[in-house]
């Protein structure tokens, strides 16, 4: 294990760029998994990180020591250096550097997928990805204006969901949807049909958009159906991540009911 104590160290500077700059993450095609849970999930679902990085104080913590025995390329940072990189408050002091997956865009949609247009909040995106993975959805397509799916904040909110999904970024959703024969569903407060009246025992494309503006008119026009989520109380609309979770698990519910029949 290599101990780094100087801010002038070239590797430390590279780590700092990854931790603080989305441009650096895009350029290097690497990102940071911050915290014990994410690191453990990565080891279980994917494999070895590029680097396992711990703080000098935390290296002997039982949970950290156990994780370190499972990794090959290890770095120790002086506590003050580590704290300048980690965004996890009161964590036990470990993060992984990992490559961002490179995926070939599928030729056609042949399963239930999610398309996200201009989603801006990292917490919303991470939560939505977590719900999608839990509901058995495997492919997520993000427009070029959607927040980076592999940013540290989105990764923390996703709680390991990323490693169960195929996430495609900077996608021309309009072109992709025009070439798709799979029904596309969008939620709308103006729709008369509820999500509970919709037949979800089939593959569908779920469409979700910007937190404030929703789906663009051009994309909405390509939706096969518009559905609403009925709710009580004087609340105008639901958070996009909450709406997505309701839709995904209504599809799960219908699938389970169909399998029982």
Secondary structure, 3 states (H helix, E strand, C coil): CEEECCCCCHHHHHHHHHHHCHHHHHHHCEEEEECHHHHHHHHHHCCCCCEEEEECCHHHCHHHHHHHCCCCCEEEECHHHHHCCCCCCCCCCEEEEEECCCCCCCCCCCCCEEEECCCCCHHHHHHHHHHHHHCCCCEEEECCCCCCCCCHHHHHHHCCHHHHCEEECCCCHHHHHHCCCCCEEEECCCCCCEHHHCCCCCCCEEEECECCCECCHHHHCCCCEEEECCCCCCCCCCCHHHHHHHHHHHHHHHHHHHHHC
